[in-house]
C-alpha cells in the first residue's frame, strides 16, 4: 500500500497553519529560496528610509507578486508616495510618476498622435503610462474622463489609440495614492475603477517610538537624499519569474470554497448595499498565494486568505446608507464576515 504520510502531513499543515510554525519539517514542492531572498532584500532597502509601516510594505510586495495594482489611502505625510517611489527604486524597472490634477487630460497620460510634416503621417508619442511601475499621486484629483482612461490599461495591460493597440512592457503595476479627508476639488473614484485595484491599503499614523525614529533619521540625513540610500536589487526578469512562481502555489479545493463562501456572504449581508463580484474572489485567490509565498510556503492556508480578504474587499463593497450614517465601515463588516464564515478543517 502506498505511503501517504508525507502528503497527509502537508495537508494537515495546510489546514492548521499553527503546525507549520511548530514543525517546519515539510518540504516545499516549489523552490521559494530565491523569492524569499529577494523579498528580504526589498524590505531591507525600504527599511533604510521608511520607519514602521510593515503592513503597507508587505501588501505592496504582495501586490507585485500577484501582478495586481494597489490604491494607497492615508492622510498627507504618512509616506504613501515615498514608499511607492522607494519600492520602485529597489527594483531595476522603469518608473513613472504622474501627478493627477483637475485639468489633466487622458492624452497627458496615455500619449497622443502628432502629425509629422516630414513623413506626412501621424506618429504616436507615448505618454508616461508606458513604464513598468506607475505612481499616480492623488488619483481622485482628476475628473472622471481622465480616470476612465486607466480602465483598459489597468485591466488588460494595453491601450487603444486611433484604432491601434499598444501593449505595455511587463511587469506593469499601478500604485495610486489618495487622501481620505480632502473632499473639495476631488472626484470620487467609481466602483468600476476601484474594482481594478487588487488592494486598498490603509496607512495609519506612526507610533510615538516610530515618530522619534523618523525625526532622528531626518536629522542624520543632513544634505543627502533619502532615495540615494536605495539600491536596485531585483531585475525585470526576476520580478516576472517570481510572479509566475506565485501562480504555481497550491490551494486545496476546500479553501477555494472558503473564499467563495466569504464572497457570497458579502452579497447577502444586510449591512451591505453592494456585495463583491467574482473578480474579488479571484483577487483573494491570487493575493493569498502571494502571502503564502512570502511566508515560505508553496501552499495556501486559511490565514493567508484572511490576510488577503480585508485589503481586497474593503473597497469593493458598499455599506447601506443607514449603517454608513451610524459610522459603520466596510472594513468592520468584512472583518465580521471573516469571523462568521466557518474555516475548513
Secondary structure, DSSP 8 states (H G I E B T S, - for coil): ----HHHHHHHHHHH-HHHHHH------SS--HHHHHHHHHHHHHHHTT--S-HHHHHHHHHHHHTT-EEEEE--TTSSHHHHHHHHHHTEES-EEEEE--TT--HHHHHEEEEEETTTTEEEEEE-TTSSSEEEEESGGGS-HHHHHTHHHHHHHSEEEETTEEEE--SS-EEEEEE-SS--TT-----HHHHTTEEEEEE-----HHHHHHHHHHHHHHTTS-GGGG----EEHHHHHHHHHHHHT-B--HHHHHHHHHHHHHHHH-TTEEE---HHHHHHHHHHHHHHHHHTT-SB--HHHHHHHHHHHHTTT-EE-HHHHHTT--HHHHHHHHHHHS----
